[in-house]
Amino acid sequence: MEQTALHKIKQLQQRYIGYQLLADVLLAAACAIVIGGIIFHWQKTQALSWSIVVFMLVAGILITARQPWKTTITTICRYLNFTYPELEESCTLIIKPSADLNLLERLQLHKVEQAVIQLPTQPPLVAQRLKKSGLWLVVAVALSVIIIFTSRRWPSIANGFQSNSSETIAQKLPPEKVLPQISSVSLKITPPAYTGKPTRSQDKFTIDAEEGAVVNWTISTNVAVRNVFLIFNEGEKLPLKGSQRTEWRGSRIITKPGFYQVSIDGKLSDLYQVQVIKDAIPVIHIKSPKQYTHIDAGEAPKVTINASITDDYGISNAQIFATVAKGSGESVKFKDTTFSFGTSFNQHSKQYNLQRIIDLPKLGMEPGDELYFYLQAQDTHQQKSRTDVLIVSIQDTAQLLSMDGIVSAANIKPEYFRSQRQIILDTEKLLKEKDSIAVTSFKNRCNDLGTDQKMLRLRYGKFLGDEDESGTEGEGNEDVTKAENFGNAAVIMDAYTDKHDNAEDATFLEPAVKAQLKATLNEMWKAELRLRLFKPQEALPYEYKALRLLKDLQQKSRSFVAKTSYNPPPLKPEKRLSGDLSKIGSPVNQQTLKPEADKYEILKKAIIVLQQSRYTVLNANDKRVLQQASQQLALRASSQPGIYLRAVSALRRVINSNASPSPADQASIEKAIQQSLPNSKATPSANTSIADMGLAQRYYKNLNR
């Protein structure tokens, strides 16, 4: 039995090595077939030789990289232990010498040998890569066949596309019904110059053109006719000029969607669709800056504008319109300025990535001033679009450090909230004296400022329920030492556990105030970090931002109550309590309400007539209703021909025919009418049943039991 189990493991090893080699060969063959098919597309004579070279190269690389012959019996045993739990991870006992096994290992070996003999001859992992390689080979063969097949037809397709683009356009258009007198038709569509598109031709009446395009019709008839007209939207007529009464020409500028018909000696053709491609306005996407930008003290007074502009036909110009606001109150002054991006738009590309850096001091801006600007783009059709107004303001440090408003403001915050101002003053003083003091003294003063910032942050954090970092966590636990509290779990938990849930449940602050306090705490953290690293210049912007948030919080905490007064009219003592109501008349309001005429009544009647036409023949009144419905649908088809034009044609066939309408025509008409009708609004109505919470159903259910 031991020899049988060992022989089976060696057999699995040999099979695994063979399958891995075969999988690499199949994968190399798949790569060679695909490369050969691609080369056959361009040069047929060298496809076979290149395929052989690719096969040998890929096969050598795969086999050398994987080296499946290095798979040992130990690796096979590990795989079997991992795959089959019944081996109890003891398959390696079979390959060990019998003299090296103890009593327990021999007993386990006897059990494992029986389990190995019962294993399948081909585990799933052995042929897993072989199956994947075979699948890749099948895909490669199919792909190569497609490439070879298309290579035979590609030259004719490419030449046909280059020589005559009208055939491709005609294939996309739906089939049309033309009058029997027409032998051929040719439409020449010339797009407007701003689109940059070339002139194209087609042999279909259906038009899909750009807004403002010029369409030239050339209609050839097989018999001599007297007159030919183009009727647009059942109203406008365009007479065509003919030579020898068999060649008729005409042109028109397409500005709106709709439909038209061809009239030859009074005979009307089917309705042909006219679709207009609108020119979209430019789209501007501002990447930076944000809509509201605040430049704090210590930051560079510059604004970098990054924007991308796209248009369907091309951009002709883009500018920045800015307004500088100086001063405050009634003495505010405004100055308008226009900037260009310095990019040439002569090529009229469809997309531009623009950038402009605005130096605020060059505009005469000072601390406290604001810059309002927006971007405006213009396309080749002279259409303009603009963005929202973006605001950039420079922090006024003099006003920020002033004491105005601190005394008069509502003092609902502790005094140490405003000590951030003193930290800023000390930091600026330290920067001025940096060159005149020793390095050790400079670092000590930076560290002291960091300590002051930390103390302010800790006091400030108490309002949010943050933990105390003073190291006095053992204070206030006197109740634990009392004899009556011995074994009281509630007292012990209250003394020695952190109540983290109180930080987020502090309800004495509003959510907006609480969020701003957290933002201030974050800025203090950043300022303290720079001070600890002896970088007061980098800490200064964060200190200013923390102070600005605190000042803004003070302004929000103010309460303003407007003074109001009421002056009642003087009373006349002679009329008081007399009860005289002779001069007080009852209000009379007469109004005649007429119900509005239902403008959808004809369409609703048309649906009823179509339903009755399945069983009865249409009479004159029914056709009159359908004629009125056709007029309403024709008005909608003039603006949306793709939705309603087919229904108008079907409705005319129903009116002109004495037989019952076909199911296809009736379905298209009903669908168009349903889209025209507005959605019905739900009206209040009394409940027909009383909600009993399902008591009646449960009652009868229990009765059945």
Residue pairs with C-beta under 8 A, 6 or more apart in sequence:
1 110
1 113
1 114
1 117
2 94
2 98
2 109
2 113
4 113
4 117
5 94
5 112
5 113
5 116
5 117
6 94
6 95
8 116
8 117
8 119
8 121
9 73
9 76
9 77
9 80
9 91
9 94
9 95
9 116
10 73
11 121
12 76
12 80
12 123
12 126
13 71
13 72
13 73
13 76
15 122
15 126
16 68
16 71
16 76
16 125
16 126
17 68
17 69
17 71
19 126
19 127
19 129
19 130
20 66
20 68
20 71
20 129
20 130
21 63
21 68
22 130
22 133
23 129
23 130
23 132
23 133
24 59
24 62
24 63
24 66
24 68
24 133
25 59
26 130
26 133
26 134
26 136
26 137
27 58
27 62
27 133
27 136
27 137
28 54
28 55
28 56
28 58
28 59
28 62
29 55
29 137
29 140
30 133
30 136
30 137
30 139
30 140
30 141
31 54
31 55
31 58
31 140
32 51
32 52
32 54
32 55
32 58
33 51
33 137
33 140
33 141
33 144
34 140
34 143
34 144
35 50
35 51
35 54
36 47
36 48
36 50
36 51
36 54
36 144
37 47
37 143
37 144
37 145
37 147
37 148
38 147
39 46
39 47
39 50
39 51
40 47
40 144
40 147
40 148
40 151
41 147
41 148
41 150
41 151
41 154
73 95
74 92
74 95
77 91
77 92
77 94
77 95
78 91
78 92
79 123
79 125
80 87
80 91
80 116
80 119
80 123
81 87
81 89
81 90
81 91
81 92
83 123
83 124
83 125
84 115
84 119
86 115
87 112
87 115
87 116
88 108
88 111
88 112
90 108
90 109
90 111
90 112
91 112
91 116
93 101
93 105
93 108
93 109
93 112
94 109
94 112
94 113
94 116
96 105
98 106
101 109
160 167
161 168
165 200
165 201
166 200
166 201
166 202
166 203
169 200
169 202
169 204
170 202
170 203
170 204
173 202
173 204
173 206
173 208
174 206
176 204
176 205
176 206
176 270
176 272
177 269
177 270
178 185
178 205
178 262
178 269
178 270
179 262
179 264
179 267
179 269
181 221
181 222
181 223
181 225
181 264
181 265
181 267
182 219
182 220
182 221
182 222
182 262
182 264
182 269
183 220
183 221
183 222
184 203
184 219
184 220
185 203
185 204
185 205
185 217
185 218
185 219
185 220
186 201
186 202
186 203
186 217
186 218
187 201
187 202
187 203
187 204
187 205
187 207
187 215
187 216
187 217
187 218
188 199
188 200
188 201
188 215
188 216
188 218
189 199
189 200
189 201
189 202
189 207
189 209
189 213
189 214
189 215
190 199
190 213
190 214
190 215
190 216
191 197
191 198
191 199
191 209
191 210
191 213
192 210
192 211
192 212
192 213
192 381
194 279
194 313
194 314
194 379
194 380
194 381
195 210
195 279
195 313
195 380
196 313
196 314
196 348
196 380
197 210
205 262
205 269
205 272
206 272
206 273
206 274
207 215
207 254
207 272
207 273
207 274
207 275
208 275
208 277
209 215
209 254
209 274
209 275
209 276
209 277
210 276
210 277
210 279
211 254
211 255
211 276
211 277
211 278
211 279
212 253
212 254
212 255
213 253
213 254
214 251
214 252
214 253
214 254
215 251
215 252
215 253
215 254
216 249
216 250
216 251
217 230
217 240
217 248
217 249
217 250
217 251
218 247
218 248
218 249
219 228
219 240
219 247
219 248
219 249
219 262
220 246
220 247
220 248
221 228
221 245
221 246
221 247
221 248
221 264
222 246
223 246
224 244
224 245
224 246
225 242
225 245
225 246
225 264
225 265
226 245
226 265
227 239
227 264
227 265
228 239
228 240
228 242
228 248
228 262
228 263
228 264
229 237
229 238
229 239
229 240
229 262
229 263
230 237
230 238
230 240
230 250
230 252
230 260
230 261
230 262
230 263
231 237
231 238
231 260
231 261
231 262
231 263
231 268
232 238
232 252
232 258
232 259
232 260
232 274
233 258
233 259
233 260
233 634
233 638
234 634
237 263
238 250
238 252
239 250
240 248
240 249
240 250
241 248
241 249
241 250
242 248
242 249
243 249
254 274
254 276
255 276
256 276
256 638
256 639
257 274
257 275
257 276
257 638
257 639
257 640
257 641
258 274
258 637
258 638
258 639
258 641
259 271
259 272
259 273
259 274
259 637
259 638
259 641
259 645
259 648
260 271
260 272
260 274
261 268
261 269
261 270
261 271
261 272
262 268
262 269
262 272
263 269
270 649
271 637
271 645
271 648
271 649
273 641
273 642
273 645
274 641
275 641
275 642
279 312
279 313
279 379
279 381
279 383
280 311
280 312
281 311
281 379
281 383
281 384
281 385
282 309
282 310
282 311
282 315
282 377
282 378
282 379
282 383
282 384
282 385
283 309
283 310
283 311
283 385
284 307
284 308
284 309
284 375
284 377
284 385
284 386
284 387
285 307
285 308
285 309
285 310
286 305
286 306
286 307
286 375
286 387
286 390
287 306
287 307
287 308
288 304
288 305
288 306
289 303
289 304
289 305
289 390
289 392
290 390
291 388
291 390
291 391
292 390
292 391
293 303
293 390
293 391
293 392
293 393
294 393
294 395
294 548
295 301
295 360
295 392
295 393
295 394
295 395
296 395
296 541
296 544
296 545
296 548
297 395
297 397
297 540
297 541
297 544
298 537
298 538
298 540
298 541
298 544
299 541
301 359
301 360
301 361
301 365
301 394
302 357
302 358
302 359
302 360
303 357
303 358
303 360
303 371
303 392
304 355
304 356
304 357
304 358
305 320
305 354
305 355
305 356
305 357
305 358
305 375
306 353
306 354
306 355
307 353
307 354
307 355
307 375
308 351
308 352
308 353
308 354
309 315
309 318
309 351
309 352
309 354
309 377
310 350
310 351
311 350
311 351
311 377
311 379
311 380
312 350
313 348
313 350
313 379
313 380
313 381
314 348
314 349
314 350
314 379
314 380
315 345
315 348
315 349
315 350
315 351
315 352
315 377
315 378
315 379
315 380
316 345
316 348
316 378
316 379
316 380
316 382
317 345
317 377
317 378
318 341
318 343
318 345
318 352
318 354
318 375
318 376
318 377
318 378
319 338
319 339
319 340
319 341
319 375
319 376
320 338
320 339
320 340
320 341
320 356
320 358
320 373
320 374
320 375
320 376
321 336
321 337
321 338
321 373
321 374
321 375
321 376
321 386
322 336
322 337
322 338
322 339
322 358
322 363
322 371
322 372
322 373
323 334
323 335
323 336
323 337
323 371
323 372
323 373
324 334
324 335
324 337
324 363
324 364
324 365
324 369
324 370
324 371
325 332
325 333
325 334
325 369
325 370
325 371
325 372
326 332
326 333
326 334
326 335
326 364
326 365
326 366
326 369
327 333
328 368
335 363
335 364
337 363
339 356
339 358
341 354
341 355
341 356
342 356
343 352
343 354
345 352
348 380
358 371
358 373
360 369
360 371
360 392
360 394
363 371
365 371
365 394
366 394
367 394
367 395
367 396
367 397
367 398
368 394
368 395
368 396
368 399
369 393
369 394
370 391
370 392
370 393
370 394
371 391
371 392
371 393
372 389
372 390
372 391
373 389
373 390
373 392
374 386
374 387
374 388
374 389
374 390
375 386
375 387
376 384
376 385
376 386
376 387
377 384
377 385
377 386
378 384
395 544
395 548
397 544
400 544
400 547
400 548
400 551
401 421
401 424
401 425
401 547
405 551
405 554
405 555
406 418
406 554
409 554
409 555
409 557
409 558
410 557
410 558
410 559
412 557
413 550
413 553
413 554
413 557
414 459
416 456
416 459
416 460
417 460
417 550
418 550
419 452
419 456
420 456
420 524
420 543
420 546
420 547
420 550
421 547
423 449
423 452
423 453
423 456
423 527
423 543
424 540
424 543
424 544
424 547
426 449
426 452
427 449
427 531
427 536
427 539
427 540
427 543
428 540
430 442
430 445
430 446
430 449
430 536
431 536
431 537
431 540
434 442
437 445
442 534
443 534
446 531
446 532
446 534
446 535
446 536
447 531
447 532
447 534
449 531
449 536
450 528
450 531
450 532
453 524
453 527
453 528
453 531
453 543
454 528
456 524
457 521
457 524
457 525
457 528
458 466
458 468
458 469
458 470
460 517
460 520
460 521
460 524
461 521
462 468
463 506
463 509
463 517
464 503
464 506
464 509
464 514
464 517
464 518
464 521
465 502
465 503
465 504
465 506
466 503
466 521
467 498
476 495
477 495
477 496
479 485
479 491
479 495
480 491
480 492
480 495
480 496
485 491
506 514
509 517
512 556
513 553
513 556
513 557
516 549
516 552
516 553
517 553
519 549
520 546
520 549
520 550
520 553
523 542
523 543
523 545
523 546
523 549
524 542
524 546
526 539
526 542
527 539
527 542
527 543
527 546
528 539
529 539
530 536
530 538
530 539
530 542
531 539
598 604
600 676
600 677
600 678
602 625
602 628
602 629
602 632
603 629
603 632
603 673
603 676
603 677
604 677
605 625
605 629
606 625
606 626
606 628
606 629
606 669
606 673
607 670
607 673
609 618
609 622
609 625
609 626
610 626
610 654
610 661
610 666
610 669
610 670
612 622
613 622
613 654
613 660
613 661
613 666
614 660
614 666
617 658
617 660
618 626
618 654
618 658
623 655
626 651
626 654
626 655
627 655
629 651
629 673
630 648
630 651
630 652
630 655
632 676
633 644
633 647
633 648
633 651
633 672
633 673
633 676
634 644
634 648
636 643
636 644
636 676
637 643
637 644
637 645
637 647
637 648
643 672
643 675
644 672
644 675
644 676
646 668
646 672
647 668
647 669
647 671
647 672
647 673
648 672
650 661
650 664
650 665
650 666
650 668
650 669
651 665
651 669
653 661
653 665
654 661
654 665
654 666
654 669
661 669
